Amino acid sequence: IWLGPDCDAMHASGDKILSTLIAQSVGVPCMAWSGDDVKIQYNRQNPNFEIAFHKACVNSAEDGLKHAKRIGFPVMLKASEGGGGKGIRKVTNEDQMVGMYRQVENEVPGSSIFVMK
């Protein structure tokens, strides 16, 4: 017998991007980040959730820089699947974005990346 959340809840709470999307969509105050304008009604079987997820990600250093300028430096560049200090870098100015983005991308290959204040 399993007593606890179902697999959808475990999946959602274990992902940094998805859990933040869900929290802000129900009114929990969140820091400024690359997905702060995205709202969802979470349901893993709903294809719109995937679209919202990808809108919250940054897909290049240039995209990360666009969000960092909007949010204001310094920002954290984070891999969604990172943990224990892996896949996270502090970016204090525009000149650092390309190098830090590459570091995060190489440290956690295949992970979605986002920017957060």
C-alpha positions in Angstrom: 0.0 0.0 0.0 1.3 3.4 -1.0 0.3 6.4 1.2 1.3 9.6 -0.4 1.0 11.8 -3.5 0.2 10.2 -6.9 2.9 10.1 -9.6 1.7 13.3 -11.3 2.1 15.2 -8.0 5.5 13.8 -7.4 6.6 14.6 -11.0 5.3 18.2 -10.7 6.9 18.9 -7.3 10.2 17.5 -8.3 10.8 19.8 -11.3 12.0 23.3 -10.5 10.2 24.9 -13.5 7.0 23.0 -13.3 6.6 23.5 -9.5 7.2 27.2 -9.9 4.7 27.4 -12.7 2.1 25.7 -10.6 2.8 27.8 -7.6 2.5 31.1 -9.4 -0.6 30.0 -11.2 -2.4 29.5 -7.9 -1.3 32.8 -6.5 1.9 31.9 -4.5 4.3 34.9 -4.7 7.4 33.9 -6.7 10.7 35.6 -7.5 11.0 37.2 -11.0 12.0 34.6 -13.5 12.0 33.6 -17.1 8.5 32.1 -16.8 6.8 34.7 -14.6 4.3 35.6 -17.3 3.2 32.0 -17.9 0.1 30.5 -16.2 -1.0 26.9 -16.4 -3.7 24.5 -15.1 -1.5 21.5 -14.5 -2.6 18.2 -16.0 0.1 15.9 -17.5 -2.3 14.6 -20.2 -3.0 18.2 -21.4 -0.6 19.1 -24.2 -0.9 22.8 -23.2 1.1 22.2 -20.1 4.1 21.2 -22.3 3.7 24.4 -24.3 3.6 26.5 -21.1 6.7 24.6 -19.7 8.7 25.4 -22.8 7.7 29.1 -22.7 9.2 29.3 -19.2 12.6 27.9 -20.4 15.5 29.7 -21.9 16.8 28.0 -25.1 20.0 30.0 -25.6 22.4 32.4 -24.0 20.7 35.2 -26.0 17.3 34.2 -24.7 18.7 34.1 -21.1 20.2 37.6 -21.6 16.8 38.9 -22.7 15.2 37.7 -19.5 18.1 38.8 -17.3 17.8 42.4 -18.7 14.1 42.4 -18.0 14.5 40.9 -14.5 17.6 42.9 -13.6 21.1 41.6 -12.7 22.3 39.7 -10.8 20.3 36.6 -11.8 20.7 32.9 -11.3 20.9 30.7 -14.4 19.6 27.2 -13.4 19.2 23.8 -14.8 15.8 22.3 -14.0 17.3 18.9 -13.4 20.3 20.2 -11.4 20.8 19.7 -7.7 23.4 19.9 -5.0 25.0 22.9 -6.7 25.2 21.3 -10.1 23.8 23.4 -13.0 23.5 26.7 -11.2 25.5 29.9 -11.9 25.2 33.5 -10.7 25.3 35.9 -13.6 26.1 39.5 -12.5 26.4 41.2 -15.9 25.7 40.8 -19.6 29.3 39.7 -20.5 29.0 36.6 -18.3 25.9 35.2 -19.8 27.3 33.2 -22.7 30.0 31.5 -20.7 27.7 30.7 -17.7 25.0 29.4 -20.0 27.6 27.0 -21.6 28.7 25.9 -18.2 25.1 25.1 -17.0 24.3 23.4 -20.3 27.5 21.2 -20.1 27.1 20.4 -16.4 23.6 19.0 -16.7 23.3 17.8 -20.4 19.7 17.7 -21.7 18.2 19.7 -18.8 15.8 22.6 -19.4 17.3 25.9 -18.2 15.7 28.9 -16.7 16.6 32.3 -15.3 15.6 33.5 -11.8 16.3 36.6 -9.7 
